[in-house]
């Protein structure tokens, strides 16, 4: 297990993540942030709660939340900021990734210069 801050979570995102942990009875779990192939532009983000830390995972803590990123996702996510925005139409997580060179209209799919993945329909 390595320690290095790959992504940054804002206070608003941390508040929402903690609320989701309570609602789903996942207190004590870590937030796993991943990238996988798929989506309109070839790569998609994933976030979920995980209690299992693999030997080669990168683990760090922000706003009292344990965060896990796997080795393959780390270079693609490096420098990414995860925020939570609330509006009259509802709320949702936003992801600002400095490594993304293109993204699709749905906002959850992207590609980088080095990793394009295989595009799917949104």
N, CA, C and O atoms as a GROMACS GRO file, in nm:
protein
  488
    1UNK      N    1   0.084  -0.118   0.000
    1UNK     CA    2   0.000   0.000   0.000
    1UNK      C    3   0.088   0.124   0.000
    1UNK      O    4   0.183   0.135   0.079
    2UNK      N    5   0.057   0.217  -0.088
    2UNK     CA    6   0.132   0.343  -0.099
    2UNK      C    7   0.046   0.458  -0.052
    2UNK      O    8  -0.077   0.449  -0.054
    3UNK      N    9   0.110   0.566  -0.008
    3UNK     CA   10   0.038   0.686   0.031
    3UNK      C   11   0.082   0.801  -0.056
    3UNK      O   12   0.199   0.838  -0.058
    4UNK      N   13  -0.013   0.858  -0.128
    4UNK     CA   14   0.012   0.972  -0.215
    4UNK      C   15  -0.126   1.025  -0.252
    4UNK      O   16  -0.214   0.947  -0.288
    5UNK      N   17  -0.147   1.156  -0.243
    5UNK     CA   18  -0.278   1.211  -0.273
    5UNK      C   19  -0.294   1.222  -0.424
    5UNK      O   20  -0.235   1.310  -0.487
    6UNK      N   21  -0.372   1.134  -0.482
    6UNK     CA   22  -0.394   1.130  -0.626
    6UNK      C   23  -0.507   1.225  -0.665
    6UNK      O   24  -0.497   1.297  -0.764
    7UNK      N   25  -0.615   1.224  -0.586
    7UNK     CA   26  -0.730   1.311  -0.611
    7UNK      C   27  -0.752   1.401  -0.490
    7UNK      O   28  -0.706   1.372  -0.380
    8UNK      N   29  -0.823   1.511  -0.514
    8UNK     CA   30  -0.861   1.602  -0.405
    8UNK      C   31  -1.012   1.602  -0.396
    8UNK      O   32  -1.082   1.612  -0.498
    9UNK      N   33  -1.062   1.592  -0.275
    9UNK     CA   34  -1.206   1.598  -0.251
    9UNK      C   35  -1.236   1.728  -0.178
    9UNK      O   36  -1.176   1.758  -0.075
   10UNK      N   37  -1.329   1.806  -0.231
   10UNK     CA   38  -1.366   1.932  -0.168
   10UNK      C   39  -1.449   1.906  -0.043
   10UNK      O   40  -1.495   1.794  -0.020
   11UNK      N   41  -1.467   2.010   0.038
   11UNK     CA   42  -1.548   1.997   0.159
   11UNK      C   43  -1.691   1.958   0.126
   11UNK      O   44  -1.751   1.876   0.195
   12UNK      N   45  -1.747   2.017   0.019
   12UNK     CA   46  -1.884   1.986  -0.021
   12UNK      C   47  -1.897   1.839  -0.060
   12UNK      O   48  -1.994   1.773  -0.023
   13UNK      N   49  -1.800   1.787  -0.135
   13UNK     CA   50  -1.802   1.646  -0.174
   13UNK      C   51  -1.786   1.556  -0.052
   13UNK      O   52  -1.853   1.454  -0.040
   14UNK      N   53  -1.696   1.594   0.038
   14UNK     CA   54  -1.673   1.515   0.160
   14UNK      C   55  -1.800   1.507   0.243
   14UNK      O   56  -1.834   1.400   0.295
   15UNK      N   57  -1.870   1.618   0.257
   15UNK     CA   58  -1.995   1.620   0.334
   15UNK      C   59  -2.095   1.522   0.272
   15UNK      O   60  -2.158   1.444   0.343
   16UNK      N   61  -2.109   1.526   0.140
   16UNK     CA   62  -2.204   1.439   0.071
   16UNK      C   63  -2.163   1.292   0.082
   16UNK      O   64  -2.248   1.205   0.102
   17UNK      N   65  -2.034   1.265   0.069
   17UNK     CA   66  -1.984   1.128   0.080
   17UNK      C   67  -2.013   1.073   0.219
   17UNK      O   68  -2.056   0.959   0.233
   18UNK      N   69  -1.989   1.153   0.322
   18UNK     CA   70  -2.016   1.109   0.459
   18UNK      C   71  -2.165   1.082   0.481
   18UNK      O   72  -2.202   0.986   0.549
   19UNK      N   73  -2.250   1.166   0.422
   19UNK     CA   74  -2.395   1.145   0.432
   19UNK      C   75  -2.434   1.014   0.363
   19UNK      O   76  -2.517   0.939   0.414
   20UNK      N   77  -2.375   0.988   0.247
   20UNK     CA   78  -2.405   0.864   0.175
   20UNK      C   79  -2.355   0.742   0.252
   20UNK      O   80  -2.420   0.638   0.252
   21UNK      N   81  -2.241   0.756   0.319
   21UNK     CA   82  -2.190   0.647   0.402
   21UNK      C   83  -2.288   0.614   0.514
   21UNK      O   84  -2.315   0.497   0.542
   22UNK      N   85  -2.343   0.718   0.579
   22UNK     CA   86  -2.441   0.697   0.685
   22UNK      C   87  -2.566   0.630   0.631
   22UNK      O   88  -2.615   0.532   0.688
   23UNK      N   89  -2.619   0.682   0.520
   23UNK     CA   90  -2.743   0.629   0.463
   23UNK      C   91  -2.729   0.483   0.421
   23UNK      O   92  -2.824   0.406   0.432
   24UNK      N   93  -2.611   0.446   0.373
   24UNK     CA   94  -2.587   0.310   0.324
   24UNK      C   95  -2.519   0.220   0.428
   24UNK      O   96  -2.475   0.110   0.396
   25UNK      N   97  -2.510   0.270   0.551
   25UNK     CA   98  -2.446   0.196   0.661
   25UNK      C   99  -2.305   0.150   0.621
   25UNK      O  100  -2.268   0.034   0.641
   26UNK      N  101  -2.229   0.243   0.566
   26UNK     CA  102  -2.092   0.214   0.521
   26UNK      C  103  -1.987   0.292   0.601
   26UNK      O  104  -1.874   0.307   0.555
   27UNK      N  105  -2.024   0.342   0.722
   27UNK     CA  106  -1.925   0.410   0.804
   27UNK      C  107  -1.808   0.316   0.826
   27UNK      O  108  -1.828   0.198   0.853
   28UNK      N  109  -1.688   0.367   0.816
   28UNK     CA  110  -1.569   0.285   0.834
   28UNK      C  111  -1.514   0.231   0.703
   28UNK      O  112  -1.401   0.183   0.699
   29UNK      N  113  -1.592   0.239   0.596
   29UNK     CA  114  -1.544   0.196   0.465
   29UNK      C  115  -1.463   0.309   0.403
   29UNK      O  116  -1.469   0.423   0.448
   30UNK      N  117  -1.386   0.276   0.301
   30UNK     CA  118  -1.310   0.375   0.227
   30UNK      C  119  -1.383   0.409   0.098
   30UNK      O  120  -1.465   0.331   0.050
   31UNK      N  121  -1.354   0.524   0.044
   31UNK     CA  122  -1.406   0.563  -0.087
   31UNK      C  123  -1.306   0.517  -0.192
   31UNK      O  124  -1.190   0.560  -0.190
   32UNK      N  125  -1.348   0.431  -0.282
   32UNK     CA  126  -1.262   0.385  -0.391
   32UNK      C  127  -1.298   0.466  -0.516
   32UNK      O  128  -1.413   0.469  -0.558
   33UNK      N  129  -1.196   0.531  -0.574
   33UNK     CA  130  -1.213   0.608  -0.697
   33UNK      C  131  -1.138   0.534  -0.806
   33UNK      O  132  -1.019   0.503  -0.791
   34UNK      N  133  -1.207   0.506  -0.917
   34UNK     CA  134  -1.147   0.426  -1.024
   34UNK      C  135  -1.175   0.488  -1.161
   34UNK      O  136  -1.256   0.578  -1.177
   35UNK      N  137  -1.104   0.434  -1.258
   35UNK     CA  138  -1.128   0.463  -1.399
   35UNK      C  139  -1.139   0.328  -1.468
   35UNK      O  140  -1.060   0.237  -1.442
   36UNK      N  141  -1.238   0.313  -1.555
   36UNK     CA  142  -1.249   0.189  -1.631
   36UNK      C  143  -1.291   0.221  -1.774
   36UNK      O  144  -1.343   0.330  -1.802
   37UNK      N  145  -1.268   0.128  -1.863
   37UNK     CA  146  -1.303   0.146  -2.003
   37UNK      C  147  -1.453   0.151  -2.020
   37UNK      O  148  -1.527   0.082  -1.951
   38UNK      N  149  -1.497   0.233  -2.115
   38UNK     CA  150  -1.639   0.244  -2.145
   38UNK      C  151  -1.684   0.388  -2.153
   38UNK      O  152  -1.604   0.480  -2.133
   39UNK      N  153  -1.810   0.408  -2.181
   39UNK     CA  154  -1.865   0.542  -2.194
   39UNK      C  155  -1.844   0.597  -2.334
   39UNK      O  156  -1.774   0.536  -2.415
   40UNK      N  157  -1.903   0.712  -2.362
   40UNK     CA  158  -1.899   0.773  -2.495
   40UNK      C  159  -1.757   0.804  -2.543
   40UNK      O  160  -1.726   0.786  -2.661
   41UNK      N  161  -1.673   0.849  -2.452
   41UNK     CA  162  -1.539   0.893  -2.491
   41UNK      C  163  -1.432   0.786  -2.467
   41UNK      O  164  -1.316   0.808  -2.502
   42UNK      N  165  -1.469   0.673  -2.409
   42UNK     CA  166  -1.373   0.564  -2.393
   42UNK      C  167  -1.337   0.528  -2.251
   42UNK      O  168  -1.305   0.412  -2.225
   43UNK      N  169  -1.341   0.623  -2.158
   43UNK     CA  170  -1.310   0.596  -2.017
   43UNK      C  171  -1.422   0.652  -1.931
   43UNK      O  172  -1.484   0.753  -1.966
   44UNK      N  173  -1.448   0.588  -1.819
   44UNK     CA  174  -1.551   0.634  -1.726
   44UNK      C  175  -1.497   0.634  -1.584
   44UNK      O  176  -1.409   0.554  -1.549
   45UNK      N  177  -1.550   0.724  -1.503
   45UNK     CA  178  -1.514   0.730  -1.362
   45UNK      C  179  -1.602   0.636  -1.282
   45UNK      O  180  -1.715   0.607  -1.321
   46UNK      N  181  -1.550   0.588  -1.172
   46UNK     CA  182  -1.627   0.509  -1.080
   46UNK      C  183  -1.594   0.548  -0.938
   46UNK      O  184  -1.478   0.574  -0.905
   47UNK      N  185  -1.695   0.552  -0.852
   47UNK     CA  186  -1.675   0.577  -0.710
   47UNK      C  187  -1.767   0.484  -0.633
   47UNK      O  188  -1.882   0.463  -0.670
   48UNK      N  189  -1.714   0.427  -0.527
   48UNK     CA  190  -1.794   0.339  -0.444
   48UNK      C  191  -1.725   0.317  -0.311
   48UNK      O  192  -1.610   0.358  -0.291
   49UNK      N  193  -1.795   0.252  -0.221
   49UNK     CA  194  -1.740   0.223  -0.089
   49UNK      C  195  -1.677   0.085  -0.090
   49UNK      O  196  -1.730  -0.008  -0.149
   50UNK      N  197  -1.562   0.074  -0.024
   50UNK     CA  198  -1.488  -0.052  -0.024
   50UNK      C  199  -1.422  -0.071   0.112
   50UNK      O  200  -1.368   0.024   0.170
   51UNK      N  201  -1.428  -0.191   0.162
   51UNK     CA  202  -1.363  -0.224   0.289
   51UNK      C  203  -1.236  -0.305   0.267
   51UNK      O  204  -1.164  -0.334   0.363
   52UNK      N  205  -1.208  -0.340   0.142
   52UNK     CA  206  -1.090  -0.421   0.111
   52UNK      C  207  -0.984  -0.336   0.043
   52UNK      O  208  -1.008  -0.275  -0.061
   53UNK      N  209  -0.866  -0.333   0.104
   53UNK     CA  210  -0.754  -0.258   0.047
   53UNK      C  211  -0.655  -0.360  -0.007
   53UNK      O  212  -0.606  -0.446   0.065
   54UNK      N  213  -0.626  -0.347  -0.135
   54UNK     CA  214  -0.531  -0.439  -0.199
   54UNK      C  215  -0.388  -0.390  -0.175
   54UNK      O  216  -0.366  -0.272  -0.148
   55UNK      N  217  -0.294  -0.482  -0.184
   55UNK     CA  218  -0.155  -0.452  -0.152
   55UNK      C  219  -0.098  -0.337  -0.234
   55UNK      O  220  -0.019  -0.258  -0.183
   56UNK      N  221  -0.136  -0.326  -0.362
   56UNK     CA  222  -0.078  -0.222  -0.447
   56UNK      C  223  -0.167  -0.098  -0.459
   56UNK      O  224  -0.140  -0.010  -0.541
   57UNK      N  225  -0.274  -0.089  -0.378
   57UNK     CA  226  -0.358   0.030  -0.378
   57UNK      C  227  -0.284   0.150  -0.321
   57UNK      O  228  -0.196   0.136  -0.236
   58UNK      N  229  -0.322   0.265  -0.367
   58UNK     CA  230  -0.274   0.390  -0.310
   58UNK      C  231  -0.384   0.436  -0.214
   58UNK      O  232  -0.501   0.445  -0.252
   59UNK      N  233  -0.346   0.465  -0.090
   59UNK     CA  234  -0.444   0.503   0.010
   59UNK      C  235  -0.401   0.633   0.077
   59UNK      O  236  -0.284   0.652   0.109
   60UNK      N  237  -0.497   0.723   0.096
   60UNK     CA  238  -0.472   0.849   0.165
   60UNK      C  239  -0.601   0.895   0.230
   60UNK      O  240  -0.707   0.836   0.208
   61UNK      N  241  -0.592   1.000   0.310
   61UNK     CA  242  -0.708   1.046   0.386
   61UNK      C  243  -0.728   1.195   0.362
   61UNK      O  244  -0.633   1.273   0.363
   62UNK      N  245  -0.854   1.234   0.340
   62UNK     CA  246  -0.892   1.375   0.329
   62UNK      C  247  -1.027   1.394   0.397
   62UNK      O  248  -1.117   1.312   0.380
   63UNK      N  249  -1.040   1.502   0.472
   63UNK     CA  250  -1.166   1.533   0.541
   63UNK      C  251  -1.218   1.412   0.620
   63UNK      O  252  -1.339   1.388   0.623
   64UNK      N  253  -1.128   1.337   0.683
   64UNK     CA  254  -1.163   1.219   0.762
   64UNK      C  255  -1.225   1.107   0.678
   64UNK      O  256  -1.299   1.024   0.732
   65UNK      N  257  -1.196   1.105   0.548
   65UNK     CA  258  -1.242   0.997   0.460
   65UNK      C  259  -1.119   0.926   0.406
   65UNK      O  260  -1.030   0.989   0.350
   66UNK      N  261  -1.116   0.794   0.424
   66UNK     CA  262  -1.010   0.714   0.362
   66UNK      C  263  -1.043   0.700   0.214
   66UNK      O  264  -1.156   0.667   0.177
   67UNK      N  265  -0.944   0.726   0.131
   67UNK     CA  266  -0.962   0.720  -0.014
   67UNK      C  267  -0.864   0.618  -0.071
   67UNK      O  268  -0.747   0.615  -0.032
   68UNK      N  269  -0.913   0.535  -0.163
   68UNK     CA  270  -0.831   0.432  -0.226
   68UNK      C  271  -0.836   0.453  -0.378
   68UNK      O  272  -0.941   0.477  -0.436
   69UNK      N  273  -0.719   0.443  -0.440
   69UNK     CA  274  -0.708   0.448  -0.586
   69UNK      C  275  -0.617   0.333  -0.629
   69UNK      O  276  -0.510   0.314  -0.571
   70UNK      N  277  -0.659   0.256  -0.729
   70UNK     CA  278  -0.575   0.146  -0.775
   70UNK      C  279  -0.461   0.200  -0.862
   70UNK      O  280  -0.468   0.312  -0.914
   71UNK      N  281  -0.357   0.119  -0.877
   71UNK     CA  282  -0.236   0.160  -0.950
   71UNK      C  283  -0.264   0.199  -1.096
   71UNK      O  284  -0.202   0.292  -1.148
   72UNK      N  285  -0.356   0.129  -1.162
   72UNK     CA  286  -0.385   0.159  -1.303
   72UNK      C  287  -0.458   0.292  -1.319
   72UNK      O  288  -0.436   0.364  -1.416
   73UNK      N  289  -0.546   0.324  -1.225
   73UNK     CA  290  -0.623   0.448  -1.233
   73UNK      C  291  -0.543   0.570  -1.190
   73UNK      O  292  -0.572   0.681  -1.235
   74UNK      N  293  -0.444   0.551  -1.104
   74UNK     CA  294  -0.371   0.663  -1.043
   74UNK      C  295  -0.314   0.762  -1.144
   74UNK      O  296  -0.337   0.882  -1.127
   75UNK      N  297  -0.240   0.720  -1.248
   75UNK     CA  298  -0.185   0.820  -1.339
   75UNK      C  299  -0.292   0.896  -1.416
   75UNK      O  300  -0.273   1.013  -1.451
   76UNK      N  301  -0.404   0.832  -1.443
   76UNK     CA  302  -0.513   0.897  -1.517
   76UNK      C  303  -0.586   0.996  -1.427
   76UNK      O  304  -0.634   1.099  -1.475
   77UNK      N  305  -0.595   0.966  -1.297
   77UNK     CA  306  -0.667   1.051  -1.202
   77UNK      C  307  -0.580   1.157  -1.135
   77UNK      O  308  -0.633   1.246  -1.070
   78UNK      N  309  -0.449   1.149  -1.150
   78UNK     CA  310  -0.358   1.238  -1.078
   78UNK      C  311  -0.395   1.385  -1.100
   78UNK      O  312  -0.399   1.433  -1.213
   79UNK      N  313  -0.421   1.456  -0.990
   79UNK     CA  314  -0.456   1.598  -0.997
   79UNK      C  315  -0.605   1.624  -1.008
   79UNK      O  316  -0.647   1.740  -1.016
   80UNK      N  317  -0.687   1.520  -1.009
   80UNK     CA  318  -0.832   1.534  -1.025
   80UNK      C  319  -0.895   1.592  -0.898
   80UNK      O  320  -0.855   1.558  -0.787
   81UNK      N  321  -0.995   1.678  -0.917
   81UNK     CA  322  -1.070   1.738  -0.806
   81UNK      C  323  -1.215   1.690  -0.816
   81UNK      O  324  -1.280   1.705  -0.919
   82UNK      N  325  -1.263   1.631  -0.706
   82UNK     CA  326  -1.401   1.585  -0.698
   82UNK      C  327  -1.478   1.682  -0.610
   82UNK      O  328  -1.440   1.707  -0.496
   83UNK      N  329  -1.586   1.737  -0.664
   83UNK     CA  330  -1.666   1.836  -0.593
   83UNK      C  331  -1.812   1.789  -0.595
   83UNK      O  332  -1.848   1.696  -0.667
   84UNK      N  333  -1.894   1.855  -0.516
   84UNK     CA  334  -2.038   1.829  -0.518
   84UNK      C  335  -2.107   1.962  -0.536
   84UNK      O  336  -2.086   2.055  -0.458
   85UNK      N  337  -2.190   1.973  -0.640
   85UNK     CA  338  -2.262   2.096  -0.670
   85UNK      C  339  -2.410   2.075  -0.648
   85UNK      O  340  -2.466   1.973  -0.689
   86UNK      N  341  -2.473   2.170  -0.582
   86UNK     CA  342  -2.617   2.167  -0.558
   86UNK      C  343  -2.681   2.281  -0.636
   86UNK      O  344  -2.631   2.393  -0.634
   87UNK      N  345  -2.791   2.252  -0.705
   87UNK     CA  346  -2.864   2.356  -0.777
   87UNK      C  347  -3.013   2.333  -0.759
   87UNK      O  348  -3.054   2.238  -0.692
   88UNK      N  349  -3.095   2.418  -0.818
   88UNK     CA  350  -3.240   2.402  -0.809
   88UNK      C  351  -3.287   2.274  -0.875
   88UNK      O  352  -3.392   2.221  -0.840
   89UNK      N  353  -3.210   2.225  -0.969
   89UNK     CA  354  -3.245   2.102  -1.042
   89UNK      C  355  -3.194   1.976  -0.972
   89UNK      O  356  -3.213   1.865  -1.022
   90UNK      N  357  -3.129   1.991  -0.858
   90UNK     CA  358  -3.074   1.877  -0.785
   90UNK      C  359  -2.925   1.894  -0.765
   90UNK      O  360  -2.871   2.003  -0.785
   91UNK      N  361  -2.859   1.788  -0.726
   91UNK     CA  362  -2.716   1.795  -0.701
   91UNK      C  363  -2.645   1.676  -0.759
   91UNK      O  364  -2.707   1.576  -0.796
   92UNK      N  365  -2.515   1.688  -0.766
   92UNK     CA  366  -2.436   1.577  -0.816
   92UNK      C  367  -2.288   1.605  -0.803
   92UNK      O  368  -2.245   1.719  -0.784
   93UNK      N  369  -2.210   1.499  -0.815
   93UNK     CA  370  -2.065   1.512  -0.810
   93UNK      C  371  -2.014   1.562  -0.944
   93UNK      O  372  -2.065   1.525  -1.050
   94UNK      N  373  -1.914   1.648  -0.937
   94UNK     CA  374  -1.845   1.694  -1.058
   94UNK      C  375  -1.699   1.652  -1.046
   94UNK      O  376  -1.643   1.650  -0.936
   95UNK      N  377  -1.640   1.620  -1.158
   95UNK     CA  378  -1.502   1.574  -1.160
   95UNK      C  379  -1.423   1.658  -1.259
   95UNK      O  380  -1.454   1.662  -1.378
   96UNK      N  381  -1.321   1.726  -1.207
   96UNK     CA  382  -1.230   1.806  -1.290
   96UNK      C  383  -1.099   1.731  -1.300
   96UNK      O  384  -1.024   1.722  -1.202
   97UNK      N  385  -1.071   1.678  -1.417
   97UNK     CA  386  -0.951   1.599  -1.438
   97UNK      C  387  -0.859   1.673  -1.536
   97UNK      O  388  -0.894   1.688  -1.653
   98UNK      N  389  -0.742   1.720  -1.489
   98UNK     CA  390  -0.652   1.793  -1.578
   98UNK      C  391  -0.592   1.705  -1.688
   98UNK      O  392  -0.535   1.757  -1.784
   99UNK      N  393  -0.606   1.573  -1.676
   99UNK     CA  394  -0.553   1.481  -1.775
   99UNK      C  395  -0.651   1.451  -1.888
   99UNK      O  396  -0.613   1.394  -1.990
  100UNK      N  397  -0.777   1.489  -1.870
  100UNK     CA  398  -0.878   1.463  -1.973
  100UNK      C  399  -0.865   1.564  -2.086
  100UNK      O  400  -0.859   1.685  -2.062
  101UNK      N  401  -0.859   1.514  -2.209
  101UNK     CA  402  -0.850   1.603  -2.324
  101UNK      C  403  -0.984   1.617  -2.395
  101UNK      O  404  -1.003   1.707  -2.477
  102UNK      N  405  -1.078   1.529  -2.364
  102UNK     CA  406  -1.213   1.535  -2.420
  102UNK      C  407  -1.308   1.464  -2.327
  102UNK      O  408  -1.272   1.368  -2.260
  103UNK      N  409  -1.431   1.513  -2.323
  103UNK     CA  410  -1.534   1.446  -2.246
  103UNK      C  411  -1.664   1.454  -2.324
  103UNK      O  412  -1.677   1.534  -2.417
  104UNK      N  413  -1.760   1.371  -2.286
  104UNK     CA  414  -1.886   1.370  -2.359
  104UNK      C  415  -1.990   1.451  -2.283
  104UNK      O  416  -1.966   1.498  -2.172
  105UNK      N  417  -2.105   1.466  -2.344
  105UNK     CA  418  -2.212   1.547  -2.288
  105UNK      C  419  -2.267   1.495  -2.157
  105UNK      O  420  -2.318   1.573  -2.076
  106UNK      N  421  -2.259   1.365  -2.134
  106UNK     CA  422  -2.315   1.310  -2.009
  106UNK      C  423  -2.226   1.342  -1.889
  106UNK      O  424  -2.270   1.330  -1.775
  107UNK      N  425  -2.099   1.382  -1.914
  107UNK     CA  426  -2.012   1.427  -1.807
  107UNK      C  427  -1.941   1.318  -1.730
  107UNK      O  428  -1.860   1.349  -1.642
  108UNK      N  429  -1.969   1.192  -1.758
  108UNK     CA  430  -1.904   1.085  -1.682
  108UNK      C  431  -1.806   1.007  -1.767
  108UNK      O  432  -1.744   0.911  -1.719
  109UNK      N  433  -1.790   1.044  -1.891
  109UNK     CA  434  -1.700   0.974  -1.980
  109UNK      C  435  -1.597   1.073  -2.035
  109UNK      O  436  -1.628   1.189  -2.060
  110UNK      N  437  -1.474   1.025  -2.053
  110UNK     CA  438  -1.366   1.112  -2.097
  110UNK      C  439  -1.258   1.032  -2.164
  110UNK      O  440  -1.264   0.909  -2.168
  111UNK      N  441  -1.159   1.101  -2.218
  111UNK     CA  442  -1.039   1.034  -2.267
  111UNK      C  443  -0.920   1.124  -2.239
  111UNK      O  444  -0.932   1.246  -2.225
  112UNK      N  445  -0.803   1.060  -2.231
  112UNK     CA  446  -0.678   1.132  -2.210
  112UNK      C  447  -0.592   1.114  -2.334
  112UNK      O  448  -0.626   1.035  -2.422
  113UNK      N  449  -0.481   1.186  -2.342
  113UNK     CA  450  -0.392   1.172  -2.455
  113UNK      C  451  -0.334   1.032  -2.463
  113UNK      O  452  -0.314   0.979  -2.572
  114UNK      N  453  -0.306   0.972  -2.348
  114UNK     CA  454  -0.242   0.840  -2.344
  114UNK      C  455  -0.342   0.725  -2.341
  114UNK      O  456  -0.310   0.615  -2.386
  115UNK      N  457  -0.461   0.748  -2.288
  115UNK     CA  458  -0.559   0.642  -2.270
  115UNK      C  459  -0.692   0.683  -2.330
  115UNK      O  460  -0.755   0.778  -2.283
  116UNK      N  461  -0.734   0.614  -2.433
  116UNK     CA  462  -0.862   0.650  -2.492
  116UNK      C  463  -0.971   0.547  -2.465
  116UNK      O  464  -1.089   0.581  -2.468
  117UNK      N  465  -0.934   0.423  -2.437
  117UNK     CA  466  -1.035   0.320  -2.413
  117UNK      C  467  -1.117   0.298  -2.539
  117UNK      O  468  -1.084   0.350  -2.645
  118UNK      N  469  -1.222   0.220  -2.527
  118UNK     CA  470  -1.311   0.191  -2.641
  118UNK      C  471  -1.445   0.260  -2.615
  118UNK      O  472  -1.515   0.226  -2.520
  119UNK      N  473  -1.482   0.358  -2.701
  119UNK     CA  474  -1.608   0.430  -2.680
  119UNK      C  475  -1.730   0.338  -2.689
  119UNK      O  476  -1.732   0.242  -2.766
  120UNK      N  477  -1.831   0.370  -2.609
  120UNK     CA  478  -1.960   0.303  -2.612
  120UNK      C  479  -2.065   0.411  -2.628
  120UNK      O  480  -2.033   0.530  -2.622
  121UNK      N  481  -2.188   0.373  -2.648
  121UNK     CA  482  -2.296   0.471  -2.656
  121UNK      C  483  -2.333   0.520  -2.518
  121UNK      O  484  -2.335   0.442  -2.423
  122UNK      N  485  -2.363   0.649  -2.504
  122UNK     CA  486  -2.408   0.705  -2.375
  122UNK      C  487  -2.554   0.681  -2.358
  122UNK      O  488  -2.612   0.720  -2.256
   0.00000   0.00000   0.00000
